[in-house]
């Protein structure tokens, strides 16, 4: 599974002053004061009682931690010792971390100092809109290349990258393709990725290829191969949630690309016969067929051109069919016709993929439709991760299934570390943070 990769933890916040005020009435004896101090920490007790505490100091700690490891205070640790934010040895940045309400769990003093100074890129607290994950302390390998397998609805690389402080990554939503010859398709792809781009502080016009983790074309093929069985009146409701939103984006990208393909086919037909490389013969034939189909689907074109941004495809199809009962069945007929021909074109494109070996191309062609595109996608992830590692990048974010496949294909490749943030590693991060946070009450 993981290669010696260090691992994370999770958040907590405690209204200590409120607890102190409720308990201060009982603080008339040394025993009560001790209990109060254990509940809230020395500084909170001092604020509540208006006088310094007279409790014994904790035992001395090992020399390497002695300057920082002192009495019970907030939720920062060096080793297994909590850090007092009033400690004179702290820099202003270290004081800020020691005095906030998030768990920070360091292995040693040097790591604490480096993190406070912004000199690390492998640990930190994530910010997340869901309280279940917010402020979770995460930790990855400080060297090498970290592959994050995510559930796209939970914690993603978009949460992890700013938490650890890195811009050296590749990410699944961003493609590796040079789409300068297909500017409309490139624009549609950028609109589909407006959310991830915004999460990383990218502008709508920015070129995201440097962050690309796979090709757009096998991804579209995989989406359409999985979508086609659902284009029936009874199955439309299954295209909802995150998947439904992504499928609608993919339909818009596919329709836009088909329009550009159609224009290119017409341009080639005006030029007359020209020589075509062997690996492009099948692609050109499939493009000509898709162009013919694209020009004969007026109902689907009307539907696609009227789609609302970020809606769910199943809901959009059902709503359109209700609003246009006279074309309800025709819409699905045209959708299926377009999907079949679009899939054929995408399958033909594999011959022109210069990053694929002849063996892999042959293997892809021998597989059933959806498996074909899954294999192609995984090959592109492998290609991208090895390229990113060679470029000195530090992270890749992708779906957990792609991460598992990559780990299996690459084997124990030195310098690559895998984290399953759809399941066990995210759970362990949360639980470690909670355990640390719980210690403040002891």
N, C-alpha and C positions, 0 to 999 in steps of 0.2 A: 504494500500500500504506500505509505509515505516513507521517504528516505530521510531519516534523522531530522525531520522538520520539527522545530519547536512549535508549540500550539497554544491556543488562546484562553479566554475567560469572559465574564459578563458583568453587567452594571447594577447599580443600586443607589438609591438616594434616601436619606433618612432625616426626618424633621427633628434633629437632635434638640434644638432649643425648646421646642414645645414639650418634648418628653422631660427635659430638665425642669421646666417650670412646674409640670405636674408632680414631679418627684421631689422638688426642693423642700416641700413642707415636711418631708420625712427625714431630711438631712440634718438632724440634731445630734447625731451620735457619730462616732468614727466609723461604725459598721455601716450606717446608712450612707455616709459620705462616700465610703468605698464602693458601695453598690451603685451610687449615683455616678461616680467617676467611671465605673466599668460600663455603664449604660451610654454615656454621652461623651466622655473624654475630658481631660483636664481643663482645656480652654473653655468648654461650655459650662462646666461646673463653676469655674471662676466667674464667668459672666453672670451666672444665676445667683450666686451667693455673695458676690461683691467682695470676695477676699481670696487670697491665694490658698490653694490646697496644701495640706501638710501630709501628703501620702508619700510613702517610701519610693525611691527611684527603682526602676526595674534593674535586673542584674546586668552587668556589663556584657557587651556583645563582642564577637570576634573583631580583631583589629581592622580588617578590610571594610567593615560596615560601621565601625564605632562612631564615625563623625555624623552619620545620618540616622542610625537606628536608635530611637529613643522612645519616649512614652506613648501611650495610646492617644491617637489623634484621628485624623481623617482617614481616607481610604487609599493611601499610597503605600506600597511596600517595596523594600529593597531586601531581596532574599525572603526571609520569613519575618522580617521586622518592619513594623509600621513606622512611618516617617512623620516627625513633628514639623508642621509647617513653620514654626517659630525658630527652628534650629538655625544658628548663625552661619553654618557651613553651606546653606542652600543659596544658589544663585536666584535672582528674581524669577527666572523662568521655572526653576525647580520649585520655588515657593508656590508659584501659581498652581502647578500640578499637585503639590502636596496639600494645598488648601481647598481644592475644588471637591465636588461630591462624586466624582467618578473613580472607579477602581483603576489604579495603575500598578501593575505587578511586574517589577523589574528583577532581573537575575542578580545584578550587582550594581554598585554605585556608579561605575563608569557608564553602564547602559542608561541609568537614570539621567546622568549629566548629558549624554549624547542625545537622548530623546528630547530633553528639555531644550537643548540648543538647536533642534531641528536637523540633527545629523544622522538620523536613522530613517529607514524606509521599510520596516518589517513589523512594526508593532504600533498599537494605538487603540483609541476608542472610536467605534463607528457611530455615526449619527444616522438614525433611522426613524421614520414616522411611526413605526409600530413599537410600542413600549416594550414588547417582548424582546426586541433586539437592540433597542436604543442603548448606547453607551457600553455595549459589550466590548470587553478588552480582547483584542485579537493579536495573535503572534504568528509570524511565518518565518521561513528560513532567512537569516541575515545575509546569506550568500547564495549564489546560484539563481535558479529560475523557479518561480512559484506558479503552479497551475491551480487555479481556483475552479472547482466544479460547483456550479450554483443551481439553485432553483430560482428561476427568473422572477418568481413572486415573493421571494424572501430576501435574503441578504445577497447582494450582487457585487461585482467588481466596482460598480459605481459608488457603493458605500465603502468598500475596502480601500480603494486607491487614495481618496482624500484622508482616510483615517490613518494610513501608514505614511502618507506624504510622498507619493510617487506619481510620475507622469510617464514612466517607462513601462508601457504595457501594450498588449494587443487584446482586442475584445470581440466577441462573437458578432454583435450587431453590425460591426463595421467591416466592409468588404475589402478584399485585396485587389479588386479588378481595376484596370485602367479603363474608365468609361468616357474618356474624352471624345470618342466617336459617337457616343450615345448620351448627349447632354441632358435630354429630357428624362431618360432613365436614371441618370445620376441625380437629378433634382428630385425625382420621385423617391429615390432611395434615401436621400437626405431628409425629406419630409417624414418618411417612415421612421427615421431614427432621430427625430427632433428631441424626444425625451432623453435618450442616452447622451446625445450631443450636449444638451443643456446640463445634464448631470455632471459632465466633465468640463464644463465651462467652454465648450466649443461653439463657434458661431455657425449660423446656417450655411454660410458660404465656405467654411473651412474644408480642406481636403482631409478626409479621415483615413486615407489609405495607410498612413504610417501606423495607425492603430488597428488595421484590419487583421482578422484572424481566420477568415475563410472567404471563398468565392461566393458571390451572389447567386450564380447560376445553379450549382447543385442544391443550394438552399431553396431556391424557388421550385426546382424540380421535386424536392422532397415534400415541400408544402403542398404542391398541386397533386402529387400522387396520393397523399393522405387525404386531401380535400375531396377528390372526385367521388368517392363512395358516399359522401355526405350531401351531395347536391340532389337531394330528393325532398319532397314536402315533409316527410316524416322525420328526417334527420337534421334539418336546418338548425334546430334548437341546440344541437350539440356543438355548434361553432360559436361559443360564447366565451366570456372572460378574457384572460390574457391571450389564449390561443385564437379566439375569434377576432380580437383586435389585430393581431399579427397577420392572420390570414387575409383580412381586408386590406392591410397595407401591401401584402404580397400580390393580391389581385390587381391593385392599382399599378404597382411596379410592372407586373407582367403585361398588362394592357398597354401601358406606356411603351414598353420595350417592343411589343408587337407592332405598334404604330410606327416606330422607328425602323423596324425590320421591313415593314411593308414599303416604306418610302425608299429604303435601300434597294429592295427588289425591283421596284419600278425604275430606279436610277440605273441599275445594271441592265435591265431589259432595253432601255433606250441606247445604252452603249453598244449593245450587240454582244456576240459570243467573245469571251476572253478566257485565257488560261486560268485554271484554278488548281491550287495545290491539292494533292490527293487527300490529305486529311480534312480538307474543307468541302469536298464534293458532297458528302452526306449532309453537312450543315446547310449548304446552299439549297439543296433540294428541299430540306425541311423548312427553310425560310420561305421558299416560294409557296409551299403548301399553306403555311401559317398565314402568309399575306393574303392568299385567296380567301381563307376562312375569315380573317379579321375584317375584310371589306364586306362580308355578308352577314354580319351580326349586329343589326341596328338596335335591337332591344337591349342586348348586353352592353353595348356602347352607351346607351342612354342611362342605364343603371349605374355603370362605373363612373361616368362623368358627373352624376348627381350625388355621389357618396359623401357623407359627412366625415370629417377627420376623426380618427380614433374611435369610431363606432365599431361594434362587433358585427362580423360578417353575417352570422346567422340571423341576428336581429334586423340588419339592413335588408336582407333578402326577404324575410317574412313581411316586413313593413311595406316594401315595394310591391310585393305580390298582392297584399290587401288593397293597396291604393290603386293598383292597375290589374283588376281581375281579368280583363280581356287578354292580357299578355302574361298572366301568372305562369302558365305552363311553358310558354315559349321562352321565357327568361331562363329557366333551368335547362331547357333543351340547348339553347345557345351557349350557356355556361359550360355544359358538358362537352359540346363540340369544340369550343375554344380550348378547354383544359386538355383534351386528348392531343390536339395538334401542338399545343405549347409544350407538353411533356415530350413529344417526339423531337421537337427542335432542341430542347435542353439536353436530351440524351445524345443527340448528334454532336453537340458541342464538345463532348469529352475528347473526341479525336483531335481537336485543336488545342487542348490543354497541354502546353509545353512543359508544365511542371510534373506531369504524370508519366510513369514508365509505361512501356508497351504492355508489360505484364498486367499492370493495374488497369489499364484501359480495357484489355481483353476480359479481365475479371469483372469489371463493372458491367460490360455489355452482357455478360452471361447471367447476371442476377435479375430477379424480378424487379418491377418498376421502382417501388419505394425503397427496397434494399439497395438497388443500384445507386440511388442518390445518397442514401445514408453512407455507403462505403466511400463514395466520391467525397462527401463532406468530411468524413474522418481523415481521408488522405490529405485534404487541404489543411485541416487543423494540424496534422503532423508536420506538414511542410512549413506552415507558418510558425509553429512553436520552435522548431529547430532553427529557422531563420532568425526569429526574435532572440533566441538564446545566443546565437552567433553575433548578433548586433549589440549584445550587452544589455538587453532589456531585462526586466525583473519579474514581470507578471503576465499571465494570460488568464482571461476569464471566459468561460464557456459553460454550456449545460453540463450537468454532472454525468450524463450518459456519454457525452463526448470525452470528458475527462477520463472516465473509466476505460474507454476504448483506447485513448492515447497512452495511458499507463500500460495497458496490455501490449500495445504495439511496440512501444519504445523499450519496455522492460526496465531493468535497474540501470537507467541511464544516469551516469554521474552528473550531479549538479542540477537535476530537475526534481522538484518536490511537489507532491500532490495533496490537495486538501479538498475534502468533500463537504462543501458548505450547503449542500441540500439536505444532509443528514448528520452523520456522527460528529464531524468536526465543528459544525455550528452548534450542536447540542453541547458538546464538551466546552466550547468557548463560553456559552451562556452559563453552564453549571459552575465552571471555575470562577467566573466573575461573581456569581451569586454566593458561592461559598466564601470568597474573600469578603464580600460586602457583609455577609452574616457575622463575620468575626468581630465586627465593630460593636455588636451587642453583647459580646461575651466579657 
